[in-house]
Every structure is written in structure tokens, then in C-alpha cells.
């Protein structure tokens, strides 16, 4: 790892100023993806701005039909939170299946979605629940947040502060974890929300995406059987040494059914 | 060069380190606490597991400077004088090791499993929660047995 200057501001404004002032600066959240990439020298920065001490970024709170999770909230806290388990059980399940317990003790929701790994779990919840990403400048709709492979709508110098999830009627998340990394070979988040059924798929393309055909079928009948006959076109899906596009296309339907079953149990 | 100050195994330490120094490098190379091992160095194997402010993390994937002000416990800090920690004793009694390289991380993780899941652990829970620790000797049967016994022995009397 190349050396850098380390900053640990305790105020969001100071963090934003540092980020603006340094040309080659990067924000550090839990570091579960950033530090490995620095160690492999896949990335190099002049300054790291650690957000761990910035006040107000680690709260989980429910207000009416909205659950807000601070950007620096660790996966372990989301998984164990009574507030999350009660409001959106599918989200608690998702957080409890990221990486391994030691990664979950460190990794954060803001870091995960800012990194936008195509096989990360959280993006499917942001898209599947129709969440809103709050930054130091504005609010970004979950539908517009993920723009491609490791690409997001975040602009230079923008810092995620929280994610606001509308509380759905029911939700479920299922994934095929890669046996070594625990990343989603394919993962599906299903939610029956106040504005209709949403189905979001991660791990199967360059970025998380929705499945309109399944959403339509589940809107009529929210049951696994409603998905019989739904086929996913493997044409646009990822094919790699771990799984072919055809395998992933098949897995999407199976996992969607299982996620519906999990949601029905709520 | 930034200074880091942390309490390691009950002793206050203050050292100048490069910002890029990983916590595991700080512990092993600067403090000579070589009980914490580096297995894979890619956040997979868990041999480097230590407790930072009471929570188990992989010290190969944390910056020493980010732990400034923290309380750190390594495998060397578990025993009380000559008396092994109940989890260490359980690994000894149940022969929860083969070559022993992964053992420090296994024990530090095991104590965190108890913190999160309590003292009554079934085999399924232990295996699931041991996801972040790899034993290349594949000695998992005795490791799982040791963790269940250690969890029980850690129960406050």
C-alpha cells in the first residue's frame, strides 16, 4: 500500500472541505473494499478522510413509514437492530448475510452503496425498496443512484449521510453466496410496498436492476406460483468462471420465489 | 509521521507509524505481539482477528491510525496471569487445533460469537458464525466442539 495522509474529522462540513481541497482524496467508511484495493495497489490516494468520527452518521431511526439508517452504520448493527427487524425484516436478513461476522462488524451501508460493487447485497435493497439516498448536498432516488459497474450518481465531493427506506408491507432477500467471498453470485430483493411490488436483482449484471415481468406477476398474485412461466433473458447477464449467464437467469427466478416465500412468512 | 495511541492488552502504547500501517503490522512489527497471525492478508481467513473496543475485526483490514484511542485485545491479552481464558482452555482440552496457525484468530472470533449469541451455542450457529475464519487443516469438528465448550465455560458464575 502506498502511503497517504490520514484525516479523521468529527464534522461533516470539515470532511467535505477536506474532500474538496485535496485533488486525490478518498473517503474511508468501513474500509472493507477500499483497504483491500489499496493493499493490492489497485488504487492510490493522497489523502484518506475517515468518516468514523463524524457525528450523526450512525443512527437508525423510524419515523412513521420511513426507516432511516445513517451512512456509517455497520452491517452488524443493522442486522441486530430491533428497529430494523420490526420495520423491514428482509433488510435485517440481508445485512446479516453480508461477508462474514468480522466484515459485518466493520463494513457500513454508506460504504457499500458508494462502492456499488455489482455483487454487493445492499444495492438490491436500495433499489428493491425504492429508498432515497441522502447526501451532504441533496437527495437521490434509489432508482437513479446506481448507474453502472462501480458507478453511482454521486458527484465529486459528495458524501452519503443516510439511506431512507420506505417501510414496505412485506419484504424478503435471498442470495446464492459465493462460497469463498460470500458476495452474491445472484441475489434478489422482493418488496411489497405501498406503491406496488418491486423486485431488484444483484450479482447478475454490471449493476443492480429491476425485474418488471416478475413485479407485474407478483402485483396480481404475491405468491411463488405467480412466477411460474417467468423467464429471464440471459443475454444481458454476467457470465464468469463462477456461473454462466444461463445459470444466473435460472437462479434469479428461483431466488425470487424463495424471497417471496420469505416475505410471506412475515 | 502520525502518532497512534491505544491501549493494547491493558497497556497504554504510543508510537509513531506511517498512515498506511495496518493494525496487524502495528501489533506484530511495532509491538512485537506476534500471536496475531497473517494468513491470507486479503480479509478471508481471520487468522489476524483481534478485538477493537470489544468487537472482533480482521486486523489485516484496518489501519492502525484509525484505531487511535481504541482499546485493543490480542490473543496475548486473554489469559489472567498463568490462568488461560476459558475459551483458550476449551481449545486445549477439546484439541481444537491441528497446526495451530489459525488458532489465535479462531479463539478471538469464538469469544465474539459468545458476545453476540450467548453461552448456549448449537453446532449450526457456531459453524455459521465461524464463516470468517478458515482452518486450512480442516480441523473444524474439534474447533466447533471447543467453541461450544468454551462458551459454556465463559458463563458468569
Boltz contact constraints between the chains, C-beta under 6 A:
constraints:
  - contact:
      token1: [A, 1]
      token2: [B, 20]
      max_distance: 6.0
  - contact:
      token1: [A, 3]
      token2: [B, 18]
      max_distance: 6.0
  - contact:
      token1: [A, 3]
      token2: [B, 19]
      max_distance: 6.0
  - contact:
      token1: [A, 3]
      token2: [B, 20]
      max_distance: 6.0
  - contact:
      token1: [A, 4]
      token2: [B, 19]
      max_distance: 6.0
  - contact:
      token1: [A, 6]
      token2: [B, 19]
      max_distance: 6.0
  - contact:
      token1: [A, 6]
      token2: [B, 65]
      max_distance: 6.0
  - contact:
      token1: [A, 35]
      token2: [B, 61]
      max_distance: 6.0
  - contact:
      token1: [A, 36]
      token2: [B, 43]
      max_distance: 6.0
  - contact:
      token1: [A, 50]
      token2: [B, 66]
      max_distance: 6.0
  - contact:
      token1: [A, 100]
      token2: [B, 131]
      max_distance: 6.0
  - contact:
      token1: [A, 100]
      token2: [B, 132]
      max_distance: 6.0
  - contact:
      token1: [A, 101]
      token2: [B, 129]
      max_distance: 6.0
  - contact:
      token1: [A, 101]
      token2: [B, 132]
      max_distance: 6.0
  - contact:
      token1: [A, 102]
      token2: [B, 56]
      max_distance: 6.0
  - contact:
      token1: [A, 102]
      token2: [B, 57]
      max_distance: 6.0
  - contact:
      token1: [A, 102]
      token2: [B, 58]
      max_distance: 6.0
  - contact:
      token1: [A, 102]
      token2: [B, 132]
      max_distance: 6.0
  - contact:
      token1: [A, 105]
      token2: [B, 55]
      max_distance: 6.0
  - contact:
      token1: [A, 105]
      token2: [B, 57]
      max_distance: 6.0
  - contact:
      token1: [A, 106]
      token2: [B, 57]
      max_distance: 6.0
